[in-house]
Amino acid sequence: MSIRSSSPNQAIVVGAGSIGVRHKEVLEDLGFKVGVVSRRRHVGEFKTVGEAVESSDPSYVVLATETERHLESLVNLIASGYTGRVLLEKPILDRSGLLPNLPFESIAIGYNMRFHPAVRSLRDALSDQQVLSAQLRYGEYLPNWRPGRDYRQTVTAGVGGGVLLELSHELDLVNWLLGPASVLYGRSLRTGSLEMEREDLAIGVLGLPGGGLVSIELNCLDRVHNRTFVVTTSDHFFQLDLIAGSLTVDGEVVSSGPVERNDTFSAMHRAVLQRKPDPCSVPEAMAVLKLTETLRSN
């Protein structure tokens, strides 16, 4: 997996929130020595990206800052002189805009659900199918997302959050499995049930290249966590349940779970490091961002 001869097993994770901690754990399990960059006192080994790159000469960098700081993080990493491989957490940005010239050997966006075994089984099964319709739903009560933290202080509840950005994995899956999709109808709103700066509920209808339709609902209101993806083709009926980790085809289980969450992150990192084509690219991530913004504006 080495990338540079100087420090092939050295990685940097920028950001020490819950997702940054997860990336650190996964990379250590993959054999990396990991340095953490954090602005918080007594957290991490480095305070700036430049300091981290100069001190540790990494072969891999993960940017896991708040979404609204992704552009700043990219600019700082470029300024440090780093040119190796990068993983930028999803979504790529909090709003559409021009990216700087990216001098990296490679850069992928952290849509790890592409690496869920049941998702991959579904993708394989759909390769020769005509998709007629699909229904996608993700619901989870926001105060339960991060136990022990006040949900009002999380990124999800802030101006850079909202369900469309936070749950954009689902939109990436629509594009990766069925798309590219386009928005035919969308509506998002703050229901008032939670103290949030952005939407806690979004629904939409998407069009597929072959003429099929996709209905979606994303919310952080449901008291029972649910995450399903149902697809009807001209030949089969597929049911993906990402809570159970299972896929059924015409009622028969073809992939069963559950799946450890870290396993999908590990598979994603291995794919990036081994130069496989499956990790989400910058153009693909920008297409997901366009879907979120169109659903918000309709």
C-alpha positions as CSV (number, residue, x, y, z in Angstrom):
1,M,0.0,0.0,0.0
2,S,3.0,2.3,0.1
3,I,2.8,5.6,-1.8
4,R,6.0,7.4,-1.0
5,S,9.3,5.8,-0.1
6,S,10.0,8.2,2.8
7,S,7.1,7.3,5.1
8,P,4.9,4.6,3.5
9,N,3.0,3.8,6.7
10,Q,2.4,7.3,8.0
11,A,-1.0,8.9,7.7
12,I,-2.6,12.1,8.9
13,V,-6.2,12.6,9.9
14,V,-7.3,16.3,9.9
15,G,-10.2,16.7,12.3
16,A,-10.8,14.9,15.7
17,G,-14.5,14.6,15.7
18,S,-16.3,11.3,15.7
19,I,-15.6,10.6,12.1
20,G,-12.0,11.6,12.4
21,V,-11.6,9.2,15.4
22,R,-13.1,6.4,13.3
23,H,-10.7,7.0,10.4
24,K,-7.8,7.0,12.8
25,E,-8.9,3.6,14.3
26,V,-9.4,2.1,10.9
27,L,-6.1,3.3,9.5
28,E,-4.3,2.0,12.6
29,D,-5.9,-1.4,12.0
30,L,-4.5,-1.3,8.5
31,G,-1.0,-0.8,9.9
32,F,-0.6,3.0,9.6
33,K,0.9,5.2,12.2
34,V,-1.6,8.0,12.4
35,G,-1.1,11.6,13.4
36,V,-4.1,13.8,14.2
37,V,-4.5,17.5,13.4
38,S,-6.9,19.4,15.7
39,R,-7.6,23.0,16.6
40,R,-8.7,21.9,20.1
41,R,-6.3,22.0,23.0
42,H,-4.8,18.8,24.1
43,V,-6.3,16.9,21.2
44,G,-4.1,15.5,18.5
45,E,-0.4,15.7,17.9
46,F,-0.5,18.7,15.5
47,K,-2.3,22.0,15.4
48,T,-1.9,22.7,11.7
49,V,-1.8,20.7,8.5
50,G,1.5,22.3,7.5
51,E,3.1,21.2,10.8
52,A,1.8,17.7,10.4
53,V,3.1,17.3,6.8
54,E,6.5,18.7,7.6
55,S,7.0,16.7,10.7
56,S,5.6,13.3,9.6
57,D,6.0,13.2,5.8
58,P,2.7,11.2,5.3
59,S,1.8,8.9,2.5
60,Y,-1.9,9.3,3.0
61,V,-4.1,12.2,4.3
62,V,-7.7,12.1,5.4
63,L,-9.6,15.4,5.7
64,A,-12.4,14.9,8.2
65,T,-13.1,18.5,9.3
66,E,-16.6,20.0,9.4
67,T,-18.3,20.2,6.0
68,E,-18.1,24.0,5.9
69,R,-14.3,23.8,6.4
70,H,-13.6,21.3,3.6
71,L,-12.5,23.9,1.1
72,E,-10.3,25.6,3.8
73,S,-8.8,22.1,4.6
74,L,-8.0,21.5,0.9
75,V,-6.4,24.9,0.5
76,N,-4.2,24.3,3.6
77,L,-3.2,20.9,2.5
78,I,-2.2,22.2,-1.0
79,A,-0.2,25.0,0.7
80,S,1.7,22.4,2.8
81,G,3.2,21.0,-0.4
82,Y,1.6,17.6,0.0
83,T,1.0,15.8,-3.3
84,G,0.1,12.2,-2.2
85,R,-3.2,10.5,-1.9
86,V,-6.2,12.1,-0.1
87,L,-9.5,11.0,1.2
88,L,-11.9,13.9,1.8
89,E,-15.0,13.2,4.0
90,K,-18.4,13.5,2.4
91,P,-20.0,15.7,1.3
92,I,-17.4,17.3,-0.8
93,L,-18.5,20.9,0.1
94,D,-21.3,22.5,1.9
95,R,-22.3,24.4,-1.2
96,S,-21.4,24.5,-4.9
97,G,-18.3,26.4,-5.8
98,L,-15.0,26.1,-7.7
99,L,-12.3,23.9,-6.3
100,P,-8.7,24.9,-6.4
101,N,-6.3,23.0,-8.7
102,L,-5.8,19.7,-6.9
103,P,-2.1,18.6,-7.2
104,F,-2.6,15.2,-5.4
105,E,-1.7,11.8,-6.8
106,S,-5.4,10.9,-6.2
107,I,-8.4,12.2,-4.2
108,A,-11.5,10.4,-3.3
109,I,-14.6,11.4,-1.4
110,G,-15.7,9.3,1.7
111,Y,-18.9,7.7,0.5
112,N,-18.1,4.4,2.3
113,M,-21.5,2.8,1.8
114,R,-20.4,1.9,-1.7
115,F,-18.3,-0.8,0.1
116,H,-21.1,-2.4,2.0
117,P,-21.3,-6.1,0.9
118,A,-25.1,-5.9,0.3
119,V,-24.8,-2.7,-1.7
120,R,-22.1,-4.3,-3.9
121,S,-24.3,-7.4,-4.3
122,L,-27.2,-5.1,-5.5
123,R,-24.9,-3.3,-7.9
124,D,-23.8,-6.6,-9.5
125,A,-27.4,-7.8,-9.7
126,L,-28.6,-4.6,-11.4
127,S,-25.9,-4.6,-14.0
128,D,-28.1,-6.1,-16.7
129,Q,-31.5,-5.0,-15.4
130,Q,-33.9,-2.3,-16.6
131,V,-34.8,-0.2,-13.6
132,L,-38.5,0.8,-13.5
133,S,-38.8,2.3,-10.1
134,A,-37.0,2.6,-6.7
135,Q,-38.0,3.9,-3.3
136,L,-35.4,5.0,-0.8
137,R,-35.9,6.0,2.8
138,Y,-33.6,6.9,5.7
139,G,-35.0,8.0,9.0
140,E,-33.3,8.4,12.4
141,Y,-34.0,10.6,15.4
142,L,-31.2,13.1,15.5
143,P,-30.9,13.3,19.4
144,N,-30.0,9.5,19.2
145,W,-27.3,9.9,16.5
146,R,-24.4,10.7,18.9
147,P,-25.2,9.5,22.4
148,G,-23.9,11.8,25.1
149,R,-23.8,14.9,22.9
150,D,-26.4,17.7,22.7
151,Y,-27.7,17.3,19.2
152,R,-28.0,21.1,18.9
153,Q,-24.2,21.4,19.1
154,T,-23.5,18.9,16.3
155,V,-22.6,19.7,12.7
156,T,-25.9,18.1,11.6
157,A,-28.0,20.8,13.4
158,G,-25.8,23.7,12.3
159,V,-25.7,25.8,9.2
160,G,-23.5,23.3,7.4
161,G,-25.7,20.4,8.1
162,G,-29.3,19.4,7.4
163,V,-30.4,15.9,6.3
164,L,-29.6,16.4,2.6
165,L,-25.9,16.9,3.3
166,E,-25.7,14.6,6.3
167,L,-27.5,11.8,4.6
168,S,-26.1,12.3,1.1
169,H,-24.8,8.7,1.2
170,E,-28.2,7.8,-0.1
171,L,-28.0,10.2,-3.0
172,D,-24.6,8.8,-3.9
173,L,-26.0,5.3,-3.9
174,V,-28.8,6.4,-6.2
175,N,-26.3,7.7,-8.7
176,W,-23.8,4.8,-8.3
177,L,-26.4,2.1,-8.5
178,L,-29.0,3.5,-10.8
179,G,-28.0,6.9,-12.1
180,P,-26.9,9.5,-12.8
181,A,-30.2,10.9,-11.6
182,S,-31.9,14.2,-12.0
183,V,-34.4,16.0,-9.8
184,L,-38.0,16.1,-11.1
185,Y,-39.5,17.3,-7.8
186,G,-38.1,18.1,-4.4
187,R,-39.1,19.7,-1.1
188,S,-37.2,20.2,2.1
189,L,-38.2,21.9,5.3
190,R,-37.6,22.5,9.0
191,T,-40.6,20.9,10.7
192,G,-40.0,22.7,14.0
193,S,-39.7,19.4,15.8
194,L,-36.0,19.9,16.4
195,E,-33.7,22.9,16.9
196,M,-31.9,22.9,13.6
197,E,-30.5,25.6,11.2
198,R,-31.3,23.5,8.1
199,E,-33.9,21.0,7.0
200,D,-34.9,18.0,9.1
201,L,-37.1,16.5,6.3
202,A,-36.6,16.2,2.6
203,I,-38.5,14.3,-0.1
204,G,-38.1,14.1,-3.8
205,V,-38.7,12.4,-7.1
206,L,-35.7,11.7,-9.3
207,G,-35.5,10.6,-12.9
208,L,-33.2,8.0,-14.2
209,P,-31.4,7.8,-17.6
210,G,-33.6,4.8,-18.7
211,G,-36.8,6.5,-17.8
212,G,-37.3,5.0,-14.3
213,L,-38.4,7.0,-11.3
214,V,-36.9,7.1,-7.8
215,S,-38.8,8.4,-4.7
216,I,-36.8,9.4,-1.7
217,E,-37.4,10.5,1.9
218,L,-34.6,11.6,4.2
219,N,-35.3,12.7,7.8
220,C,-33.9,12.9,11.3
221,L,-37.3,12.6,12.9
222,D,-38.1,8.9,12.9
223,R,-37.9,7.4,16.4
224,V,-37.1,4.0,14.9
225,H,-34.0,3.9,12.8
226,N,-34.7,2.7,9.3
227,R,-32.7,2.7,6.1
228,T,-34.1,0.9,3.1
229,F,-33.7,0.9,-0.7
230,V,-36.3,-1.0,-2.8
231,V,-35.8,-1.5,-6.6
232,T,-38.2,-2.8,-9.1
233,T,-36.9,-3.9,-12.5
234,S,-38.5,-5.6,-15.5
235,D,-37.5,-9.0,-14.1
236,H,-37.0,-8.7,-10.3
237,F,-37.8,-7.1,-7.0
238,F,-34.9,-6.1,-4.8
239,Q,-35.0,-5.1,-1.1
240,L,-31.9,-3.6,0.5
241,D,-32.0,-3.1,4.3
242,L,-28.9,-1.2,5.5
243,I,-29.8,-1.6,9.2
244,A,-30.0,-5.4,8.9
245,G,-27.3,-5.3,6.3
246,S,-29.3,-7.6,4.0
247,L,-30.3,-7.9,0.4
248,T,-33.3,-9.9,-0.8
249,V,-34.1,-10.7,-4.5
250,D,-37.8,-11.7,-5.1
251,G,-38.0,-12.5,-1.4
252,E,-34.9,-14.7,-1.2
253,V,-32.0,-13.6,1.0
254,V,-28.8,-13.3,-1.2
255,S,-26.7,-11.2,1.2
256,S,-27.1,-11.2,5.0
257,G,-25.8,-9.0,7.7
258,P,-25.2,-7.2,9.9
259,V,-22.0,-5.6,8.8
260,E,-19.5,-3.8,11.1
261,R,-19.5,-0.1,10.2
262,N,-15.7,0.0,10.3
263,D,-15.5,-2.8,7.7
264,T,-16.9,-0.4,5.0
265,F,-14.4,2.3,5.9
266,S,-11.6,-0.2,5.8
267,A,-12.6,-1.5,2.4
268,M,-12.9,2.1,1.1
269,H,-9.4,3.0,2.4
270,R,-7.9,-0.2,0.8
271,A,-9.6,0.7,-2.5
272,V,-8.1,4.2,-2.5
273,L,-4.6,2.9,-1.6
274,Q,-4.8,0.1,-4.1
275,R,-5.9,2.5,-6.9
276,K,-9.2,0.7,-7.5
277,P,-11.9,2.6,-9.4
278,D,-14.8,2.2,-6.9
279,P,-14.2,5.1,-4.5
280,C,-16.3,8.2,-5.2
281,S,-14.5,10.7,-7.5
282,V,-14.6,14.5,-7.3
283,P,-17.0,14.8,-10.3
284,E,-19.3,12.1,-8.8
285,A,-19.3,13.9,-5.4
286,M,-20.1,17.3,-7.1
287,A,-23.0,15.6,-8.9
288,V,-24.3,14.5,-5.4
289,L,-23.9,18.0,-4.2
290,K,-25.9,19.3,-7.1
291,L,-28.7,16.9,-6.3
292,T,-28.9,18.2,-2.7
293,E,-29.0,21.8,-3.8
294,T,-31.7,21.1,-6.4
295,L,-33.8,19.3,-3.9
296,R,-33.5,22.2,-1.5
297,S,-34.3,24.8,-4.0
298,N,-37.3,23.2,-5.7
